[in-house]
Amino acid sequence: MKNQLSFILVISLLLLTACSTRTISPTPPSSQPAEPVTPSSPEKPVKKSVHKRVQWSALTDWANDDLHPAWQTFLKSCTALSKQSLWKETCETAASLQKPNNATLRNFFETAFIPYQVINMDNTEEGLITGYYEPLLKGSRKPSKRYRHPIYAAPDELLTIDLGAAYPELKDLRLRGRLEGRKIVPYYTRAEIMNNPNILNGYEFLWVEDEVELFFLHVQGSGRIIFENGEIMKIGYADQNGHPYHSIGKLLVQRGELALENASMQGIKQWGQKNPHKLPELLGQNTRYVFFRELPSDLSGPLGAMGVPLTAGRSIAIDPMSIPQGAPVFLSTTWPNTHKPLNRLMVAQDVGSAIKGGIRADFFWGFGQEAGSQAGKMKQSGKMWVLMPRNYAPDELAQQ
């Protein structure tokens, strides 16, 4: 056992620079499948928050929320959760409700669940709430002078090592790399891919016209491509190169090229339009690179980490080391760039490489320009309460 564990640790060290901790977005957001969670030691994952049992009256404005959209969103989670003993009975009860009104739904949630306030490990009760969305890009199936920025499928040489398959204590720890001779080395960074397109030659399946829009497609994790004939293709996250996500907005602020209040998605796009000669170097500073795949055209929304379509205004990306995926989460925050309260029941259906910590969430705004505007502006403070079945024990989270 000791020798086997040592081998695992050697592999971990080889790919350490390629290891990430969804995404999300903004997992990225994003609607990307669960990302690796790196424990501080191989024996036990790091606990990111404390769950404190509270009364329903502690949830800000709980009594006034329209629960029907959240119930429908939770039912999507149940396609995966119902296979788990913790959630099976609750999901069956939720599915048995026939055209429930708000009073019936409130009784269901208050009967089937117990609310737990999420507390950060430093004992604070608030955290950062950001937003993400599903963008629309102009593109083509063939490259041209106009459409010259490729979207890549996941390359065959990209290796994924699932350490949890051999050791349950390393569950959710997955490392990515490639073979170089007989050695496993980190996969190529964004800058390396951008500077040498031959690396992924043959894996292009779409081309788009705007390099900055493509970068933010990587951040969001899913999107739609509209062709010149009006046809629209939905694409979603397939994999990523294993390198960590770095915020280029934060970097621009540090360099003094962008004011903090302008470090939004819209502000970065405007900076790129004014500084096209500086753009490639800036984009390369985010070492993470995302690969995509075509999705069925009839999906109601992009696929989140649970493999179910996300619901605009009701799905969030969370850190799975703090909030169990699929759980209802009551969120108390404010609308983007305002003090107007935004209190509603959400469902944790996604993760993101930038969504790390206890009280930390990415709010899915949906598809289109208005959704993008709200997502790009959202950087609010908020509180979170996770709703768990009555047979749940708070200490179980660290063992999942």
Residue pairs with C-beta under 8 A, 6 or more apart in sequence:
4 166
5 42
5 167
8 42
8 163
8 166
8 167
8 170
9 42
11 161
11 163
11 175
11 184
12 19
12 42
12 163
12 173
12 175
14 177
14 183
14 184
14 185
14 186
15 161
15 175
15 176
15 177
15 184
15 185
15 186
15 242
17 186
17 243
18 175
18 176
18 177
18 186
18 187
18 241
18 242
18 243
19 36
19 38
19 173
19 175
19 176
19 242
19 244
20 35
20 36
20 38
20 240
20 242
20 243
20 244
20 245
20 288
20 353
21 35
21 36
21 37
21 38
21 244
21 353
21 356
22 28
22 29
22 30
22 32
22 33
22 34
22 35
22 221
22 305
22 317
22 350
22 351
22 352
22 353
22 355
23 29
23 30
23 32
23 35
23 221
23 245
23 317
23 351
23 352
23 353
23 354
23 355
23 362
24 30
24 31
24 32
24 132
24 219
24 220
24 221
24 317
24 350
24 351
24 352
24 353
24 354
24 355
24 362
25 130
25 132
25 219
25 220
25 221
25 317
25 352
25 353
25 354
25 355
25 362
26 130
26 131
26 132
26 219
26 220
26 265
26 352
26 354
26 362
26 375
26 378
27 35
27 132
27 219
27 221
27 317
27 350
27 351
27 352
27 353
27 354
27 355
27 362
28 132
28 218
28 219
28 220
28 221
28 245
28 290
28 352
28 353
28 354
29 132
29 219
29 220
29 221
29 317
29 350
29 352
29 354
29 355
29 362
29 364
30 132
30 219
30 220
30 221
30 222
30 237
30 317
30 350
30 352
30 362
31 132
31 134
31 220
31 221
31 222
31 236
31 237
31 302
31 303
31 304
31 305
31 310
31 317
31 350
31 364
32 221
32 237
32 240
32 290
32 305
32 350
32 351
32 352
32 353
33 237
33 305
33 307
33 351
34 172
34 305
34 320
34 325
34 351
35 174
35 240
35 351
35 352
35 353
36 172
36 173
36 174
36 175
37 45
37 46
37 172
37 173
37 320
37 321
38 173
39 45
39 46
39 169
39 170
39 173
40 46
42 167
42 169
42 170
43 169
44 169
44 398
45 169
45 171
45 172
45 321
45 398
46 321
47 121
47 321
47 397
47 398
48 121
48 319
48 321
48 322
48 356
48 357
48 358
49 118
49 119
49 120
49 121
49 322
49 323
49 357
49 358
49 359
50 118
50 119
50 120
50 121
50 358
50 394
51 116
51 117
51 118
51 119
51 386
51 388
51 394
51 397
52 116
52 117
52 119
53 114
53 115
53 116
53 394
54 115
54 116
54 117
54 385
55 115
56 62
56 110
56 115
58 115
58 117
58 385
59 115
59 330
59 332
59 385
60 332
60 341
60 343
60 383
61 332
61 341
61 343
62 330
62 343
63 106
64 343
65 330
65 343
65 344
65 345
66 102
66 344
67 102
67 105
67 106
67 109
67 345
68 100
68 102
68 105
69 311
69 313
69 314
70 314
70 328
70 344
70 345
70 346
70 347
71 94
71 97
71 100
71 105
71 108
72 311
73 311
73 314
73 315
73 346
73 347
73 349
74 94
74 328
74 347
75 91
75 94
75 95
76 308
76 309
76 311
76 347
76 349
77 306
77 308
77 325
77 326
77 327
77 347
77 349
78 87
78 91
78 94
78 95
78 326
79 308
80 306
80 307
80 308
80 326
81 87
81 88
81 91
81 326
82 88
82 91
82 92
86 389
86 391
86 392
86 396
87 326
87 389
89 389
90 112
90 113
90 389
93 108
93 112
94 108
94 112
97 104
97 105
97 108
100 108
109 328
109 345
109 387
112 389
112 390
113 328
113 387
113 388
113 389
113 390
114 387
114 388
114 389
114 390
114 392
115 330
115 385
115 386
115 387
116 385
116 386
116 387
116 388
116 394
117 125
117 383
117 384
117 385
118 322
118 323
118 358
118 359
118 383
118 384
118 385
118 386
119 125
119 358
119 359
120 127
120 357
120 358
120 359
121 358
124 359
125 359
125 383
126 359
126 381
126 382
126 383
127 357
127 358
127 359
127 360
127 361
127 381
127 382
127 383
127 384
128 357
128 359
128 360
128 379
128 380
128 381
128 382
129 331
129 333
129 360
129 361
129 362
129 363
129 378
129 379
129 380
129 381
129 382
130 354
130 355
130 361
130 362
130 363
130 375
130 378
130 379
130 380
131 336
131 362
131 363
131 364
131 365
131 374
131 375
131 376
131 377
131 378
132 219
132 220
132 221
132 317
132 352
132 362
132 363
132 364
132 365
132 375
133 220
133 364
133 365
133 366
133 367
133 368
133 371
133 372
133 374
133 375
134 220
134 222
134 223
134 224
134 301
134 302
134 366
134 367
134 368
134 371
135 213
135 216
135 217
135 220
135 223
135 224
135 372
136 223
136 224
136 225
136 226
136 232
136 367
136 368
136 369
137 208
137 209
137 210
137 213
137 214
137 217
137 223
137 224
137 225
137 226
138 147
138 208
138 209
138 210
138 225
138 226
139 147
139 151
139 206
139 207
139 208
139 209
139 225
139 226
139 227
139 233
140 146
140 147
140 206
140 207
140 208
140 227
140 228
141 205
141 206
141 207
141 227
142 207
143 150
143 204
143 207
144 207
146 209
147 207
147 208
147 209
148 207
148 209
149 207
149 208
149 209
149 210
149 211
149 214
150 197
150 200
150 204
150 206
150 207
151 204
151 205
151 206
151 207
151 208
151 214
151 217
151 225
151 235
151 292
152 200
152 203
152 204
152 205
152 291
152 292
153 203
153 204
153 205
153 238
153 291
153 292
153 293
154 203
154 238
154 239
154 291
154 293
155 200
155 203
155 291
157 178
157 179
158 176
158 178
158 187
158 239
158 241
158 291
159 176
159 177
159 178
159 179
159 184
159 187
160 174
160 175
160 176
160 239
161 174
161 175
161 176
161 177
161 184
162 173
162 174
163 170
163 173
163 174
163 175
164 170
164 171
164 172
164 173
164 174
171 400
172 320
175 242
176 186
176 187
176 239
176 240
176 241
176 242
177 184
177 185
177 186
177 187
177 242
178 184
178 185
178 186
178 187
178 188
179 185
186 242
186 243
187 241
187 242
187 243
188 196
188 199
188 241
188 289
189 241
189 243
189 284
189 287
189 289
190 241
190 243
190 283
190 284
190 286
190 287
190 288
190 289
191 284
191 285
191 287
192 199
193 199
193 200
193 241
193 289
194 280
194 283
194 284
195 284
203 291
205 292
205 294
206 225
206 233
206 235
206 292
208 214
208 217
208 225
211 272
211 279
211 280
211 283
212 268
212 269
212 272
212 273
212 279
212 283
213 269
215 248
215 283
215 286
216 265
216 269
217 223
217 290
217 292
218 288
218 289
218 290
221 236
221 237
221 290
221 302
221 352
222 234
222 235
222 236
222 237
222 295
222 302
222 303
223 234
223 235
223 302
224 232
224 233
224 234
224 235
224 367
225 232
225 233
225 235
226 232
227 233
232 297
233 294
233 297
234 294
234 295
234 296
234 297
234 299
234 302
235 292
235 293
235 294
235 295
236 292
236 293
236 295
236 302
236 303
237 290
237 291
237 292
237 293
237 303
238 290
238 291
238 292
238 293
239 290
239 291
240 288
240 289
240 290
240 291
240 353
241 287
241 288
241 289
241 290
241 291
243 287
243 288
243 289
244 287
244 288
244 353
245 286
245 288
245 353
245 354
246 285
246 286
246 287
246 288
247 286
247 354
248 268
248 282
248 283
248 285
248 286
249 258
249 263
249 264
249 265
249 267
249 268
250 263
251 282
251 285
252 258
252 263
252 268
252 271
252 282
253 259
253 260
253 263
257 271
257 275
258 267
258 268
258 271
262 270
264 376
264 377
264 379
265 372
265 375
265 376
266 373
266 376
266 377
272 279
272 282
288 353
295 302
295 303
299 309
300 309
300 311
301 309
301 310
301 311
301 312
301 315
301 366
301 367
302 309
302 310
303 309
303 310
304 310
304 315
304 317
304 349
304 350
304 351
305 317
305 320
305 325
305 349
305 350
305 351
306 325
306 326
306 349
306 350
308 349
310 349
310 350
310 364
311 347
311 349
311 364
312 364
312 365
312 366
312 367
312 371
313 344
313 363
313 364
313 365
313 366
314 344
314 345
314 346
314 347
314 364
315 346
315 347
315 349
315 350
315 364
316 329
316 331
316 346
316 347
316 348
316 349
316 350
316 361
316 362
316 363
316 364
317 348
317 349
317 350
317 351
317 352
317 355
317 361
317 362
317 364
318 325
318 329
318 348
318 350
318 351
318 355
318 360
318 361
318 362
319 351
319 355
319 356
319 357
319 358
319 360
320 351
320 400
321 397
321 398
322 357
322 358
322 359
322 360
322 397
323 329
323 348
323 384
323 386
324 348
324 386
324 388
324 397
324 400
325 348
325 349
325 351
326 347
326 348
326 349
327 347
327 348
327 386
327 387
327 388
328 345
328 346
328 347
328 348
328 386
328 387
329 345
329 346
329 347
329 348
329 361
329 384
329 385
329 386
329 387
330 343
330 344
330 345
330 346
330 384
330 385
330 387
331 342
331 343
331 344
331 345
331 346
331 361
331 363
331 382
331 383
331 384
332 341
332 342
332 343
332 382
332 383
332 384
332 385
333 341
333 342
333 343
333 363
333 380
333 381
333 382
333 383
334 340
334 341
334 342
334 380
334 381
334 382
335 341
335 342
335 374
335 380
336 374
336 375
336 377
336 378
336 379
336 380
337 377
337 378
342 380
345 387
346 361
346 363
348 361
348 386
350 362
350 364
352 362
354 362
355 361
355 362
359 382
359 383
359 384
361 382
361 384
363 375
363 378
365 371
365 372
365 374
365 375
365 378
